């Protein structure tokens, strides 16, 4: 049951990524209502895009962590193999000190890469969306393509 007070009739759909997919006008909308619901559709799209972007950035962060972890493991294993191959105890001690310093430095570099990626992803997520959808031009309105 619809009334004039409720200009939209919710539709059963599985894809709620677009407001228009499930909110269908139940009557002819006034110009004011059209403007309001265009803004609502824009807000809906921005919220959905933000959620999707955040999910993807989270996924990429996890993949980056896995990748950097595998690089770090490889560096540690290679270092331990090189230290085990050293026969002279004097050389082993010096090599161990050198490798420890190198691994710490490499770890800081890898963490720096991850931090840089996180900052860039955050900058993308923080970008503003257009405030309102573009206004249709005269021809789009006349041909019914911009409403």
HELIX and SHEET records of a PDB file:
HELIX    1   1 UNK A   19  UNK A   21  5                                   3    
HELIX    2   2 UNK A   31  UNK A   85  1                                  55    
HELIX    3   3 UNK A   89  UNK A  126  1                                  38    
HELIX    4   4 UNK A  138  UNK A  142  1                                   5    
SHEET    1   A 2 UNK A   8  UNK A  10  0                                        
SHEET    2   A 2 UNK A  23  UNK A  25 -1                                        
END                                                                             
